[in-house]
Structures are given as structure tokens and as C-alpha cells.
């Protein structure tokens, strides 16, 4: 199920994997692993931002600029993960790989924003970052 979801998601944006002889490697290993890592890493960084830095440690990193820094760190990691996945699975690096990495980074931005909206209410200092809605005190 996860394999089909992530393969379908990435192929929606990227088309069929290139070169064609690696299609099964992408669909069965690379897309699911990358998608799962995207989800888990993004969730972990949002939890670190809202619950570790701005609840447990009270560091004062609650401004939108600090949130954007975490967003950029997340996107950079999300860009690197597909390239690492492709190289570690013995698949030839191609322009498709870098397009895949770019799509993954863009998806990480969207996912980071969604997780932020869902999890920010538990933060003591950053409950209004990046936007005040949908939760207010």
C-alpha cells in the first residue's frame, strides 16, 4: 500500500522513472523509502521545533524567521535523501534523479507547513508561528 502510494505520488509529478531499465528499482525501493523518510524526517523536525525548542527548552526560537530556517533545513535534507537513495541502490544518477530530489524538497515544504498547522498548538512560545490561525488562545 505504501509502495503504491509513494510510487503513484512521485510518478504523478515526475512521469515514468528514467532510465527505463530502473523502473522497478524506483517503484519498489527508492520511491517508498524516500517517501517514508520524507514523512518521518519532516515530522521529526516539526516536533523538534515546536516541542523541543519551544516547549521543553524554551529557547526563544519562535519567530517566523526561525521557522523558515527549520523549513529550509528540512528542504535541504529532503533534497539530499533521494540522491542518497538512488546512489545506495546502485541506480545510475541521471537528470531524473535531480528532478526527483527537487520534487521531494517541494513536497517537504508543503508537508512541513501542514504538520506545523497541526502541531503548533502544543508549543508554549511558537503557537502563532508561522500563522496565528487556525488556533488562537
RALIN-V648890 format. One record per residue. N is the residue number from 1. RES is the residue in one letter. SS is DSSP state (2 for helix, 1 for strand, 0 for the rest). PSI is psi as a letter, one per 20 degrees, with the letter a starting at -180 (* if undefined). NEAR is the number of other ideal C-beta (glycine too) atoms within 10 Angstrom. Layout:
N & RES & SS & PSI & NEAR
N & RES & SS & PSI & NEAR
//
This chain:
1 & X & 0 & g & 6
2 & X & 2 & g & 12
3 & X & 2 & g & 15
4 & X & 2 & h & 11
5 & X & 2 & g & 13
6 & X & 2 & h & 20
7 & X & 2 & g & 19
8 & X & 2 & g & 11
9 & X & 2 & g & 15
10 & X & 2 & h & 23
11 & X & 2 & h & 15
12 & X & 2 & g & 9
13 & X & 2 & h & 13
14 & X & 2 & h & 17
15 & X & 0 & a & 10
16 & X & 0 & q & 10
17 & X & 0 & q & 23
18 & X & 0 & q & 17
19 & X & 0 & q & 10
20 & X & 2 & h & 7
21 & X & 2 & i & 10
22 & X & 2 & j & 20
23 & X & 2 & g & 14
24 & X & 2 & h & 10
25 & X & 2 & g & 17
26 & X & 2 & g & 26
27 & X & 2 & h & 19
28 & X & 2 & h & 13
29 & X & 2 & g & 17
30 & X & 2 & g & 24
31 & X & 2 & g & 27
32 & X & 2 & g & 20
33 & X & 2 & g & 19
34 & X & 2 & g & 25
35 & X & 2 & g & 21
36 & X & 2 & g & 14
37 & X & 2 & h & 17
38 & X & 2 & g & 22
39 & X & 2 & g & 16
40 & X & 2 & g & 10
41 & X & 2 & g & 18
42 & X & 2 & g & 25
43 & X & 2 & g & 15
44 & X & 2 & g & 14
45 & X & 2 & h & 20
46 & X & 2 & g & 24
47 & X & 2 & g & 15
48 & X & 2 & g & 15
49 & X & 2 & g & 28
50 & X & 2 & h & 26
51 & X & 2 & h & 17
52 & X & 2 & g & 14
53 & X & 2 & h & 20
54 & X & 2 & j & 24
55 & X & 2 & f & 17
56 & X & 2 & g & 10
57 & X & 0 & i & 12
58 & X & 0 & l & 11
59 & X & 0 & h & 13
60 & X & 0 & j & 11
61 & X & 0 & m & 18
62 & X & 0 & i & 21
63 & X & 0 & q & 14
64 & X & 2 & h & 13
65 & X & 2 & h & 9
66 & X & 2 & h & 17
67 & X & 2 & g & 23
68 & X & 2 & h & 12
69 & X & 2 & g & 13
70 & X & 2 & h & 19
71 & X & 2 & g & 21
72 & X & 2 & h & 13
73 & X & 2 & g & 15
74 & X & 2 & g & 23
75 & X & 2 & h & 19
76 & X & 2 & g & 12
77 & X & 2 & g & 18
78 & X & 2 & h & 26
79 & X & 2 & h & 18
80 & X & 2 & h & 13
81 & X & 2 & g & 21
82 & X & 2 & h & 28
83 & X & 2 & g & 16
84 & X & 2 & g & 13
85 & X & 2 & g & 23
86 & X & 2 & g & 24
87 & X & 2 & h & 12
88 & X & 2 & i & 11
89 & X & 0 & j & 14
90 & X & 0 & k & 8
91 & X & 0 & q & 19
92 & X & 0 & p & 13
93 & X & 0 & p & 10
94 & X & 0 & r & 14
95 & X & 2 & h & 8
96 & X & 2 & h & 20
97 & X & 2 & g & 21
98 & X & 2 & h & 14
99 & X & 2 & g & 15
100 & X & 2 & g & 26
101 & X & 2 & g & 20
102 & X & 2 & g & 16
103 & X & 2 & g & 19
104 & X & 2 & h & 26
105 & X & 2 & g & 20
106 & X & 2 & g & 14
107 & X & 2 & h & 20
108 & X & 2 & h & 23
109 & X & 2 & g & 15
110 & X & 2 & g & 10
111 & X & 2 & h & 18
112 & X & 2 & g & 25
113 & X & 2 & g & 16
114 & X & 2 & g & 12
115 & X & 2 & h & 20
116 & X & 2 & g & 22
117 & X & 2 & h & 15
118 & X & 2 & h & 14
119 & X & 2 & i & 16
120 & X & 2 & h & 24
121 & X & 2 & i & 12
122 & X & 2 & i & 14
123 & X & 0 & q & 19
124 & X & 0 & g & 12
125 & X & 0 & h & 17
126 & X & 0 & k & 25
127 & X & 0 & i & 17
128 & X & 0 & j & 16
129 & X & 0 & p & 22
130 & X & 0 & h & 15
131 & X & 0 & q & 13
132 & X & 0 & h & 11
133 & X & 0 & r & 7
134 & X & 0 & i & 9
135 & X & 0 & p & 13
136 & X & 0 & q & 8
137 & X & 0 & * & 6
//
